[in-house]
């Protein structure tokens, strides 16, 4: 009942696995196959529209709530409309530039390590903070 395999069996399995992988075409987003599909552009457009509308809605809701609470209608709503618009435009800019794609992704799509605080503070990682180069 021993599951120990001899080195020859493992080498044979490794060789068969390599041959099988070579016969397959690389697929998936990690190999860049889906990088230029139309759905990626549609997803980015949908994200940009959502970012702008969400920021405007939050600004208007906060302004309306403050107007009701402080009885200052319509001044808070007007002020928070402009603040929401500025936040929405900033979010659209970040989405278009690829800033904030995910945790560990720095400018230019480079992978940034979590060591140190320079990438998060300045947005410009040092060479020692970039992995994979």
N, C-alpha and C positions, 0 to 999 in steps of 0.2 A: 504494500500500500504506500510505497514511497513515490512522491511526486518529483523526485530529483531526476533531472534529465541530463544526459551526458552532453559534453560540450559539442560533440558532432551533431546531435539532434538540434541543439539550439542554433548552431551555425547554419544548418540546413533550413531551419524555420526562418532565420533572419534573411537568408538569400532568397527564399521564396517570397517573403514579405516585400523585399526590395523590388523584385521583378513585378509583383502585382501592382505596387505603387507606381512604378515607371510606366506601366501600361495604361494607367488612368490619366485623364486630362485633369489638370488642376482646376478646381472649381471653388467658388466661394469668394466672399468679399476680401478675405485676407490675401488672396492672390490677385486682386484687382479686376476680376472678371466683371463685376457689377459696377465698376467705378464710373462708367460713362453711360449708364442706362438713363432713359428719360425719367424714370420714377425717382431718381435721386434729385433731379432738379425740381420736380413737383414737390417732393418732401421738404426741400429747402424753402421753396416759395410758401408752402403751407405753414412752415415754422415761422417765417418772417411775418406773415399776416397775423398769425396767432400772437406773436410777441407784441406787435403793435396794438392790436385790439385789446389784449389783456391789460397792457399798461394803461391805456386810455380808460378802460372800464374801472380799474382799481382807483385811478386818480379821481374819476367822476364820483364813484361811490364814497370815497373818503371825504371829498369836498361836500357832497350832499349831506352826509352824516354830520359833518362839522357845522354846516349851515343850519340844520335842524336843531342841533344841540346848542349852538351859540346864538341862534336867531340872527344870522348875518347874511341871509340869502341875497343875492347869488354870488357873493364875493369869494367865499372859500371854494365853491365849485369851479369858478373861473380860474382861480389860482391853481387848484389841483388838476384842472384840465391841462394847463400848460406844463405843470410838473410831470403829469402822466405822459404827455406828448414827448417831453424831453427824455423820459425814461424809455419810452417805446422806441424812439429814434436811436438811442444809445444801444438798446438791445438788438435792433435791426442791424446796426453797424457791426456789433460784435458777432452776430450770426453770419453776416456777409464776409467778414474777415476770418472767420474760423476760430475766433478767440473764445475760449471756454467750451471747447468741444467735449471735454470730459476731464475727469481727474487724471492728472499726470500728463496731459497734453499741453505743450507749450506753444509759443509762436511758431508758425510754419509746420505745425503738426508733429513736431519732434517730441519724443517721450522724455519727460522730465521726472527725475527721481523726487521722492518726498524729503530727501535730506536737505537741510538748510531752509532758510525762508526767503532767499532771493527770488526764485521764480514766482512765488505767490505775491511778493511785495512789489516787484518791479515789472514783472511780465517778461524780463529778459534773463534767461538762465545763463549761468556761467558754463564754460566747457566742462568743468568737473561735475556739474549737475545733470548733464545730458547723458543718457545711457544709450547704448546701441550704436555709437559712432566710433 
